[in-house]
Amino acid sequence: MKRIFKNPIFMFILGLVLATTISVVATTISSHDITYKNTTVENAIDNLYTRATTYKKLDTLTNELTSGDLLSGKQAYKSNGTVVNGNISTYGGSTTVTPTLETQTLSTAGKYLTSNITIDPLTTGNIQAYYTSINSATRPASPSASINLTKGSYLCEFAYSGTGCVDNKSYYKDLSVTYTVTGCDSEEVITSHAKSQSASTKTGDCYQSAQSLIRLFKCNLNSNKTVTVSTSGLAASNNQGILATIMCAKY
């Protein structure tokens, strides 16, 4: 037997047989038949190669993406590889605004807008005007005016102008006048004005004087009513022209 193993021809043949057998086994058991963590070694190597040749380490950012920077339903990666879930909600309210005298707020802060906000123009369709006036040759002690209005919200102005004679010239001064508004279910005063101005020289035995009263206010009506603005504080006087008006715009 020892002589057989020492025979070079025999050893060559034996080596050839062993090499052929190993080759056949290696061919039969290839890399795609070996599994590693629920995948084949072949796929794992391919995946590793792809990552190594495609991706690189990202630089750390000083102002990283947060959930408040990303739309709800969307995701993104931070530089350290962690996932960020967006939480910016989409605005679902009205996108059309009709002008009014009240403050209107569209709650769009921090939300994503999918369309433009449209503001309608101020037209006669938005405002309805109501007007009445009282003319008199004699100024009463309490100038007033009334107007019949239907249910709704109004911006109203009461205005009075009168002329006459005063004993003392005062040029331009404030008048102490009280306004009373009746008929409104709720009223909001915007501004009031009561002024007089007299001439610098006498005409006859008095100084010519002009008075101006203005009251601007909001009036809300729950039903059809008569709204009256009256005043007090002016002295009655004869032979003086007067014009008292009230005008309301419905909105």
Rosetta blueprint (number, residue, H / E / L):
1 M L
2 K H
3 R H
4 I H
5 F H
6 K L
7 N L
8 P H
9 I H
10 F H
11 M H
12 F H
13 I H
14 L H
15 G H
16 L H
17 V H
18 L H
19 A H
20 T H
21 T H
22 I H
23 S H
24 V H
25 V H
26 A H
27 T H
28 T H
29 I L
30 S L
31 S H
32 H H
33 D H
34 I L
35 T E
36 Y E
37 K L
38 N L
39 T E
40 T E
41 V H
42 E H
43 N H
44 A H
45 I H
46 D H
47 N H
48 L H
49 Y H
50 T H
51 R H
52 A H
53 T H
54 T H
55 Y L
56 K L
57 K L
58 L L
59 D L
60 T L
61 L L
62 T L
63 N L
64 E L
65 L L
66 T L
67 S H
68 G H
69 D H
70 L L
71 L E
72 S L
73 G L
74 K L
75 Q E
76 A E
77 Y E
78 K L
79 S L
80 N L
81 G L
82 T L
83 V E
84 V E
85 N E
86 G L
87 N L
88 I E
89 S L
90 T E
91 Y L
92 G L
93 G L
94 S L
95 T L
96 T E
97 V E
98 T L
99 P L
100 T L
101 L L
102 E L
103 T L
104 Q L
105 T L
106 L L
107 S L
108 T L
109 A L
110 G L
111 K L
112 Y E
113 L L
114 T L
115 S L
116 N L
117 I L
118 T E
119 I E
120 D L
121 P L
122 L L
123 T L
124 T L
125 G L
126 N L
127 I L
128 Q E
129 A E
130 Y E
131 Y E
132 T E
133 S E
134 I E
135 N E
136 S E
137 A L
138 T L
139 R E
140 P L
141 A L
142 S L
143 P L
144 S E
145 A E
146 S E
147 I E
148 N E
149 L E
150 T L
151 K L
152 G E
153 S E
154 Y E
155 L E
156 C E
157 E E
158 F E
159 A E
160 Y E
161 S E
162 G E
163 T E
164 G E
165 C E
166 V E
167 D L
168 N L
169 K L
170 S L
171 Y L
172 Y E
173 K E
174 D E
175 L L
176 S L
177 V L
178 T E
179 Y E
180 T E
181 V E
182 T E
183 G L
184 C L
185 D L
186 S E
187 E E
188 E E
189 V E
190 I E
191 T E
192 S E
193 H E
194 A E
195 K E
196 S E
197 Q E
198 S E
199 A E
200 S E
201 T E
202 K E
203 T E
204 G L
205 D L
206 C E
207 Y E
208 Q E
209 S E
210 A E
211 Q E
212 S E
213 L E
214 I E
215 R E
216 L E
217 F E
218 K E
219 C E
220 N E
221 L E
222 N L
223 S L
224 N L
225 K E
226 T E
227 V E
228 T E
229 V E
230 S E
231 T E
232 S E
233 G L
234 L L
235 A L
236 A L
237 S E
238 N L
239 N L
240 Q L
241 G L
242 I E
243 L E
244 A E
245 T E
246 I E
247 M E
248 C E
249 A E
250 K E
251 Y L
